[in-house]
Amino acid sequence: MGGHNETLLKDPAIEEWIWMRNNTHRYFKINKRTTPTLIAMGIVFPGLLFWFASSTQDKLKLGPVVKKSVADMDPLVPSDPTTKEYKEWRVSDLDGSSLTEIHMVLSTVVLSYWCWKCKTAAEFHRNPAKFSGRSWQHFVFECTVFLVPMFMALTDHYLYTTIAALIGTGIYYRKQIPNAPYRADKWAPDPRADSFKQSFAPGKITPKSYLSIYRAEMMLLTCFCILAVDFNVFPLKFAKVETFGTSIMDLGVGSFVFSAGVVGAKSVLPKRVDGKIVALSLWQQLKAGLWTSLPVLVLGIARFVLTESVDYQKHATEYGTHWNFFFTLGLLPICVPLGLSLCGDLRVTSMALLVVYQALYSLTPLGNWLEHADRTNIVAANREGIFSFVGYLAMFLLGMSLGQEVLPDAPTFKARRMRLVSVLGVWTTALISFFLFSFVLGIEPSRRFANAPYCFWVAGFNAAMLWVFMVIEEDVDSKLPPQLARAGRPAGYEVPVILEAINGNSLTTFLVANLLTGAINMQVETLLCTTVQSMLVLGGYTLMFMLPALLLYRSNIRLR
């Protein structure tokens, strides 16, 4: 018969094991015993899986290998590098680069942050009273450690030397951070836990330094690449591929959407109003999404009008004849509430979208039409932008699901550490999904149509980046004494000034970078510049698109 049997004899060992399993998060700590497990599950296992996938690429595919047909190739190759036709031909039919090379180049982003964090923590530890993160010396160091490696890596100059220099610099500053005071009772409560309990309030969302750095780094890379691709100093293997393949710029586009989703989760989280937790209704979410989308859609229309009026070069297979990336960004906040109304779990909604979209693409004539149809009507002319929006929406929802995990304030210090496990789970799930789609089913990633392998690759990479940023912050801050660990930190310690400025006005920075890209292309023959000239122009351009964000940050003005 059903029901509880109160006379059942219970094994104390089993009951204790069950209690320990259900309360693991309450006693989890990063120490000598747990660190090997974290490294094994977070770095070694994904690394081995990635190595196996890379080494067996094009060898274990069970599906057909996609090849470009001769009909897709332009039979006439322009010879004048100053013409619009040559510039469009130059970025056509590209195959991209390997996953290993892409991740090696972008590892400089993580290493740059590690160097900065170790150096800042060591200086702060030596003299907290006199530390200032807004001095000119700090600004010069930030430009050196964040911009110079980016220039070297993305222009294919001394990549391995740059990585070795960053590792050596990071180790040097890491050794300057003294260990935290010895605690005789290792099982005693962490002294930092009290500040978390006192400052916690349900529904409260405070800025997270690892999120700010993650978003700003993605924006910095994106803005640099949109102009750098027009110079010969930028390897075309990093530019956007034609249809199938992987490249740094493909990853940058997806990362832009995913990171926007992570922060966009704030709009669907319960808010604290007059001491009460209030959830927004569907109408309120639609209204907020419309107001968020309106300026971005206006920018999309303005970009289309300007590019058409000046006969600016464009690649039709990127987003379509009339569509541009601003339209995709602008429509996302409007469609998110509709997706939430169908299913409250963002992960279920995003996975369902990707599976259905990929099934229609692979198992119906839709895939052949998307790849080869003539641009005879408005839908066919903009099919890349229209249909890839489904993939970008799923990617945005995946980012929001991760944002729901990391945005709200942690109620306890242990709960904050458990977020490492949550983000690690997203990384591992996305990596396994990418492996299944790409290397087992034989479906290559496609940024052009934002298919399932591409979305899982972007989600896995971004979750990995965010996880590593969190681990670096946890590792370095754990070395500080309790009185310095949470309170009294001056500006410039949590987040570098240049990255905090970009993160605070990310859309403004992106708009300025697009305007500067168009202006430079109209005034300078980028393909005729020498290496030195190209680096000077790119350096000046980087400082110029950062300048408005820095001025707004200094004036304590936050636009978008």
C-alpha positions in Angstrom: 0.0 0.0 0.0 1.1 3.6 -0.6 1.9 6.1 2.1 4.7 6.6 4.7 5.9 3.7 6.9 6.9 5.3 10.2 8.2 1.9 11.5 10.8 1.7 8.7 14.3 1.4 10.1 16.6 4.1 8.7 20.3 3.6 8.2 22.2 6.5 9.9 25.0 6.4 7.3 22.6 6.6 4.4 20.6 9.5 6.1 23.9 11.3 6.7 25.0 10.9 3.1 21.6 12.2 1.8 21.8 15.2 4.2 25.4 16.0 3.0 24.4 15.7 -0.7 21.4 18.0 -0.2 23.5 20.6 1.7 26.7 20.5 -0.4 26.2 24.1 -1.5 26.2 25.3 2.1 29.7 24.1 2.8 31.3 24.3 -0.6 34.7 26.2 -0.5 37.5 26.6 -3.0 40.4 25.0 -1.2 43.1 22.4 -1.9 40.6 19.6 -1.9 38.0 21.1 -4.2 40.3 23.0 -6.6 41.4 19.8 -8.4 37.8 18.9 -9.1 37.0 22.3 -10.4 40.0 22.3 -12.6 39.2 18.8 -13.9 35.5 19.5 -14.6 35.9 23.1 -15.7 39.1 23.0 -17.7 40.6 19.6 -18.3 37.4 17.7 -19.3 36.1 20.5 -21.6 39.6 20.9 -23.0 39.9 17.2 -23.8 36.5 17.2 -25.4 37.4 20.3 -27.4 40.8 18.7 -28.4 39.0 15.5 -29.5 36.4 17.4 -31.5 39.1 19.5 -33.2 41.4 16.6 -34.0 38.5 14.6 -35.5 37.0 17.5 -37.5 35.9 16.4 -41.0 36.7 12.7 -40.0 33.6 11.6 -38.0 30.9 13.5 -39.9 28.0 11.2 -40.7 26.1 13.8 -42.7 27.0 15.3 -46.1 29.9 17.7 -46.4 28.7 21.1 -47.5 30.7 22.6 -50.3 30.4 25.9 -52.2 29.2 25.4 -55.8 30.9 27.1 -58.7 27.8 29.0 -59.3 28.3 30.8 -56.0 31.7 32.1 -57.0 32.1 35.4 -58.7 33.7 34.7 -62.2 35.1 38.2 -62.4 37.8 39.3 -59.9 38.1 43.1 -59.6 41.6 44.4 -59.8 41.3 48.0 -58.4 41.4 47.9 -54.6 39.8 51.3 -54.3 36.5 50.3 -55.9 33.4 49.2 -54.2 33.3 46.0 -56.2 36.8 44.9 -55.1 36.0 45.6 -51.4 32.8 43.5 -51.6 34.7 40.7 -53.5 37.5 40.7 -50.9 35.2 39.7 -48.1 33.2 37.2 -50.1 33.5 33.4 -50.1 35.7 33.3 -46.9 36.1 30.0 -45.0 37.2 31.4 -41.6 39.7 29.7 -39.3 39.9 26.8 -36.9 38.3 26.7 -33.5 41.7 26.2 -31.9 43.2 29.4 -33.4 40.1 31.4 -32.6 40.2 30.4 -28.9 44.0 30.9 -28.7 43.6 34.5 -30.0 40.7 35.3 -27.6 42.6 33.8 -24.7 44.5 37.1 -24.6 41.3 38.7 -23.3 41.2 36.5 -20.2 45.0 36.8 -19.6 44.8 40.6 -19.9 42.2 40.8 -17.2 44.2 38.4 -15.0 47.2 40.6 -15.3 45.3 43.7 -14.4 43.4 42.1 -11.5 46.6 40.7 -9.9 48.5 44.0 -10.3 45.6 46.0 -8.9 45.0 43.7 -6.0 48.7 43.7 -5.1 48.9 47.5 -5.1 45.6 47.8 -3.1 46.8 45.3 -0.6 50.1 47.2 0.0 48.4 50.5 0.8 44.6 50.6 0.7 44.4 54.2 2.0 46.4 55.6 -0.9 45.1 53.4 -3.7 43.5 55.2 -6.6 42.3 53.4 -9.7 41.7 56.7 -11.6 45.3 57.9 -11.8 47.1 58.4 -15.1 49.4 55.6 -14.3 46.6 53.2 -14.0 45.0 54.5 -17.2 48.2 54.0 -19.1 48.6 50.5 -17.6 45.0 49.6 -18.6 45.5 50.7 -22.2 48.7 48.7 -22.3 47.4 45.5 -20.9 44.0 45.5 -22.7 44.6 47.3 -26.0 48.2 46.2 -27.0 47.5 42.4 -26.7 44.3 42.9 -28.6 46.1 44.7 -31.4 48.8 42.0 -31.6 46.5 39.1 -31.5 43.9 40.3 -34.0 46.5 41.5 -36.5 48.3 38.1 -36.3 51.5 39.6 -34.9 53.5 37.7 -32.3 50.5 35.8 -30.9 52.4 33.3 -28.9 54.9 35.9 -27.7 51.9 38.0 -26.5 50.4 35.1 -24.7 53.7 34.2 -23.0 54.2 37.8 -22.0 50.8 38.0 -20.4 51.3 34.8 -18.5 54.7 35.9 -17.2 53.3 39.3 -16.2 50.3 37.7 -14.5 52.5 35.3 -12.5 54.8 38.1 -11.4 51.9 40.2 -10.0 50.1 37.2 -8.6 53.1 36.4 -6.4 53.0 39.9 -5.0 49.6 39.3 -3.5 50.2 38.0 0.1 48.1 35.1 1.3 45.0 35.8 3.5 45.5 35.6 7.3 45.7 32.1 8.6 42.4 30.7 10.0 43.1 28.2 12.8 39.5 26.8 12.6 39.0 26.0 8.9 35.4 25.0 9.6 34.5 28.4 11.2 32.2 30.7 9.2 34.0 32.8 6.7 34.4 36.4 8.0 33.1 37.8 4.7 29.8 36.0 5.1 28.4 38.6 7.5 28.6 41.4 5.0 26.7 39.4 2.5 23.9 38.6 4.9 23.6 42.2 6.0 23.6 43.7 2.5 21.2 41.2 0.9 17.7 42.2 0.0 15.3 40.2 -2.1 14.9 41.7 -5.6 18.0 43.8 -5.3 20.5 43.7 -8.2 23.9 45.3 -7.6 26.6 45.7 -10.4 28.7 42.6 -10.8 32.3 43.3 -11.8 32.8 40.1 -13.8 29.7 40.9 -15.9 30.9 44.5 -16.5 34.3 43.2 -17.7 32.8 40.5 -19.8 30.4 42.8 -21.6 33.0 45.6 -22.1 35.6 43.2 -23.5 33.1 41.8 -26.0 32.2 45.3 -27.0 35.9 46.4 -27.3 36.7 43.4 -29.6 33.6 44.0 -31.8 34.2 47.7 -32.3 37.9 47.1 -33.2 37.1 44.4 -35.7 34.4 46.3 -37.7 37.1 48.7 -38.9 40.1 46.4 -38.8 38.6 44.0 -41.3 38.9 46.8 -44.0 42.7 46.8 -43.7 45.2 44.3 -45.1 46.8 44.0 -41.7 43.7 42.2 -40.4 43.8 38.5 -41.6 40.8 37.6 -43.6 40.6 34.3 -41.8 39.2 36.2 -38.9 36.5 37.9 -41.0 32.9 36.7 -41.3 32.6 33.5 -43.3 30.3 33.2 -46.3 27.9 30.5 -45.2 29.5 27.7 -43.1 32.5 27.9 -40.8 33.9 29.7 -37.8 35.8 33.0 -37.4 36.4 35.6 -34.7 34.0 38.1 -36.2 31.3 35.4 -36.4 31.9 34.7 -32.7 31.9 38.5 -32.0 28.4 39.0 -33.5 26.9 36.2 -31.5 28.7 37.3 -28.3 27.2 40.7 -28.8 23.7 39.2 -28.8 24.4 36.7 -26.0 25.9 39.3 -23.7 22.9 41.6 -24.3 20.7 38.7 -23.2 22.6 38.2 -20.0 22.0 41.8 -19.0 18.5 41.8 -20.5 17.4 39.3 -17.9 17.1 42.2 -15.5 13.8 43.2 -17.3 12.1 39.9 -16.4 13.4 39.4 -12.9 11.1 40.4 -10.0 11.7 43.9 -8.8 11.6 45.4 -5.4 9.1 48.2 -5.2 8.3 49.9 -1.8 9.7 46.9 0.0 7.6 44.4 -2.0 8.7 41.9 -4.7 6.7 42.7 -7.9 6.7 40.8 -11.2 6.0 42.7 -14.4 2.9 41.7 -16.4 3.1 40.8 -20.1 1.8 44.2 -21.2 4.4 46.0 -19.0 7.2 43.8 -20.5 6.0 44.5 -24.0 5.8 48.2 -23.3 9.3 48.3 -21.8 10.6 46.2 -24.7 9.1 48.6 -27.3 10.7 51.6 -25.7 14.0 49.8 -25.6 13.7 48.8 -29.2 12.6 52.1 -30.7 15.9 54.0 -30.7 17.8 50.9 -32.0 15.3 50.5 -34.9 15.7 54.2 -35.7 19.4 53.6 -35.9 18.9 50.7 -38.3 16.7 52.8 -40.6 19.3 55.6 -40.4 22.1 53.3 -41.3 20.2 51.9 -44.3 19.5 55.4 -45.6 23.1 56.6 -45.1 24.7 53.5 -46.7 22.4 53.7 -49.7 22.8 57.4 -50.2 26.7 57.3 -50.2 26.8 54.0 -52.2 28.7 52.3 -49.3 30.0 48.8 -49.9 27.9 46.0 -48.3 27.9 42.2 -48.4 24.4 41.1 -49.3 24.9 37.6 -47.9 25.7 39.0 -44.5 22.2 40.1 -43.4 20.4 40.7 -46.7 19.9 43.6 -49.1 18.1 46.0 -46.8 18.5 44.3 -43.4 21.3 45.2 -40.9 22.3 44.2 -37.4 20.5 47.1 -35.8 17.2 45.6 -37.0 18.0 42.3 -35.3 19.0 44.0 -32.1 15.9 46.2 -32.1 13.4 43.4 -32.6 14.8 41.1 -29.8 13.3 43.0 -26.8 9.9 43.0 -28.4 9.8 39.2 -29.0 11.2 38.1 -25.7 8.0 38.8 -23.7 6.0 36.8 -26.3 8.4 33.8 -25.8 8.1 34.1 -22.0 4.3 34.0 -22.3 4.6 30.6 -24.0 6.9 29.0 -21.5 8.3 30.5 -18.3 11.5 28.5 -18.6 13.9 30.4 -20.9 16.1 27.3 -21.5 13.1 25.2 -22.7 12.0 28.0 -25.0 15.4 28.6 -26.5 16.1 24.9 -27.0 12.7 24.3 -28.6 13.3 27.2 -31.0 16.8 25.9 -32.0 15.6 22.3 -32.5 12.6 23.2 -34.6 14.5 25.8 -36.6 17.4 23.4 -37.3 14.9 20.6 -38.2 13.1 22.8 -40.7 16.5 23.9 -42.2 18.0 20.4 -42.5 14.9 18.3 -43.3 12.8 20.5 -45.5 13.5 22.5 -48.7 13.9 25.6 -46.5 17.7 25.1 -46.3 18.2 24.9 -50.0 16.0 28.0 -50.6 17.9 30.0 -47.9 21.2 29.2 -49.5 20.5 29.5 -53.2 17.2 31.5 -53.8 17.3 34.5 -56.0 16.6 37.9 -54.4 13.3 38.5 -56.3 11.1 39.8 -53.5 11.5 41.6 -50.1 11.6 38.3 -48.1 14.1 36.5 -50.4 16.3 39.7 -50.6 16.5 39.8 -46.8 16.2 36.1 -45.9 19.5 36.0 -44.0 18.4 38.7 -41.6 14.8 37.4 -41.3 15.5 33.7 -40.7 18.7 34.2 -38.7 16.6 36.2 -36.3 15.1 33.0 -35.0 18.6 31.7 -34.0 19.6 35.1 -32.5 16.4 35.1 -30.5 17.1 31.7 -29.1 20.7 32.8 -28.3 19.3 35.9 -26.6 17.0 33.7 -24.5 20.0 31.5 -23.6 21.8 34.5 -22.4 18.8 35.6 -20.4 18.6 32.2 -18.7 22.3 32.6 -17.7 21.5 36.2 -16.5 18.8 34.9 -14.2 21.5 32.9 -12.5 24.2 35.5 -12.1 22.4 38.9 -12.0 20.5 38.7 -8.7 22.4 39.3 -5.5 23.5 36.1 -3.7 21.8 35.7 -0.3 25.0 34.2 1.2 28.7 34.0 0.5 28.4 30.3 -0.2 25.5 30.9 -2.7 27.8 33.3 -4.6 30.4 30.6 -4.9 27.8 28.1 -6.1 27.2 30.3 -9.1 30.5 29.0 -10.4 28.8 25.6 -10.6 25.8 27.0 -12.4 27.8 28.8 -15.1 30.0 25.7 -15.4 26.8 23.6 -16.1 25.7 26.0 -18.9 29.2 25.8 -20.4 29.3 22.0 -20.4 25.8 21.7 -21.7 26.4 24.1 -24.6 29.7 22.4 -25.4 28.2 18.9 -25.5 25.3 20.2 -27.7 27.7 21.8 -30.1 29.8 18.7 -30.3 26.7 16.6 -31.0 25.4 18.9 -33.7 28.7 19.7 -35.4 30.8 16.6 -35.1 28.2 13.8 -34.8 25.4 15.0 -37.0 27.8 16.8 -39.4 26.0 20.2 -39.3 28.6 23.0 -39.6 28.1 26.3 -37.8 26.6 29.1 -39.8 26.5 32.7 -38.6 24.7 33.6 -41.8 21.6 31.7 -40.8 22.4 31.4 -37.0 21.8 27.7 -37.0 21.9 25.5 -33.8 25.6 24.6 -33.8 26.5 28.3 -34.2 24.2 29.3 -31.3 25.6 26.5 -29.0 29.2 27.4 -29.9 28.5 31.1 -29.0 26.7 30.2 -25.8 29.4 27.8 -24.7 32.2 30.3 -25.4 30.5 33.1 -23.6 29.6 30.9 -20.6 33.3 29.8 -20.5 34.5 33.4 -20.6 32.2 34.4 -17.8 33.1 31.4 -15.7 36.9 32.2 -16.0 36.3 35.8 -15.1 34.4 34.7 -12.0 37.1 32.2 -11.0 39.8 34.9 -11.4 37.9 37.4 -9.3 37.2 34.7 -6.6 40.8 33.6 -6.5 42.3 37.0 -6.3 39.8 38.5 -3.8 40.1 35.5 -1.6 43.7 36.5 -0.9 42.6 39.8 0.7 42.0 40.2 4.4 38.3 40.2 5.4 38.3 43.9 6.1 39.4 44.6 2.5 37.5 41.9 0.8 34.1 43.7 0.5 34.1 47.1 2.0 36.0 50.3 1.2 37.0 49.5 -2.3 37.7 52.7 -4.4 36.8 53.3 -8.0 39.0 51.5 -10.4 39.6 48.4 -8.2 36.6 46.2 -9.2 36.6 47.2 -12.9 39.1 49.0 -15.1 38.1 52.5 -15.8 38.1 52.1 -19.6 36.0 49.0 -19.4 33.6 50.5 -16.9 33.1 53.5 -19.2 32.4 51.3 -22.2 30.1 49.0 -20.3 28.1 52.0 -19.0 27.5 53.4 -22.5 27.9 50.3 -24.7 25.2 51.2 -27.3 26.7 54.7 -27.6 30.2 53.2 -28.1 28.9 50.9 -30.7 27.1 53.7 -32.6 30.2 55.9 -32.5 32.4 53.0 -33.7 30.0 52.5 -36.7 30.0 56.2 -37.6 33.8 56.4 -37.4 34.1 53.2 -39.5 32.0 54.8 -42.2 33.8 58.1 -42.1 37.3 56.5 -42.2 36.4 54.3 -45.1 35.1 57.3 -47.1 38.2 59.4 -46.3 41.0 56.8 -46.4 41.8 54.0 -48.9 42.3 51.4 -46.2 43.6 48.7 -48.6 46.4 50.9 -49.8 47.8 51.6 -46.2 51.0 50.1 -45.1 51.3 48.1 -41.9 52.5 51.1 -39.9 49.8 53.4 -41.3 47.1 50.8 -40.6 48.2 50.4 -37.0 48.3 54.2 -36.5 44.8 54.6 -38.0 43.4 51.7 -35.9 45.0 53.0 -32.8 43.6 56.5 -33.3 40.2 55.0 -34.1 40.2 52.9 -30.9 41.0 55.9 -28.8 38.3 58.0 -30.6 35.4 55.5 -30.1 36.4 55.1 -26.5 36.6 58.9 -25.8 32.8 59.6 -25.7 32.3 56.8 -23.2 35.2 58.0 -21.0 33.8 61.6 -21.1 30.3 60.4 -20.2 31.8 58.2 -17.4 33.8 61.1 -16.0 30.6 63.2 -16.0 28.7 60.4 -14.3 26.3 60.2 -17.3 24.9 56.9 -18.3 23.0 56.7 -21.6 22.8 53.2 -23.1 
